[in-house]
Amino acid sequence: KAPTEENFSQAGELAKNVASPIDDMRGTVEYRVNLVGVLVKRTLATALARIQGDG
């Protein structure tokens, strides 16, 4: 698929669906699952920017 914002969001959602983090005093499962989605999306956007010479 083309590297678009929409596809990055979809990848983040897919990652959230397969994540199985632990629940402890540093963060809830819900927080960590959400974090997975955010980090995947940011990582893909950063990688694309670097490839294009913007990062």
C-alpha positions in Angstrom: 0.0 0.0 0.0 1.0 3.6 -0.5 2.6 5.4 2.4 -0.4 7.7 3.4 -1.7 9.0 6.7 -4.7 6.8 6.3 -2.6 3.7 5.8 -0.4 4.6 8.8 -3.5 4.9 10.9 -4.7 1.5 9.7 -1.3 0.0 10.6 -1.6 1.5 14.0 -5.0 0.0 14.5 -3.8 -3.4 13.4 -0.9 -3.2 15.8 -3.3 -2.3 18.6 -5.4 -5.4 17.8 -2.5 -7.8 18.2 -0.8 -6.1 21.2 -1.0 -7.9 24.5 0.7 -5.7 27.1 0.8 -6.2 30.8 -1.2 -4.2 33.3 1.0 -2.8 36.1 1.6 0.4 38.2 3.3 2.1 35.3 0.4 1.9 32.9 -2.9 0.2 32.3 -3.5 -2.2 29.4 -5.7 0.3 27.7 -3.1 3.0 27.9 -0.4 0.7 26.6 -2.5 -0.6 23.7 -3.3 3.0 22.7 0.4 3.8 22.9 1.2 1.0 20.5 -1.1 2.5 17.9 0.4 6.0 18.4 4.0 4.8 18.2 3.4 2.7 15.1 1.8 5.6 13.3 4.6 8.0 14.4 7.3 5.6 13.5 6.0 5.1 10.0 5.6 8.9 9.4 9.2 9.5 10.7 10.5 6.7 8.4 8.8 8.2 5.4 10.1 11.7 6.2 13.6 10.3 6.4 13.3 8.5 3.2 12.1 11.7 1.5 14.9 13.7 3.0 12.7 15.6 5.5 14.0 14.0 8.7 
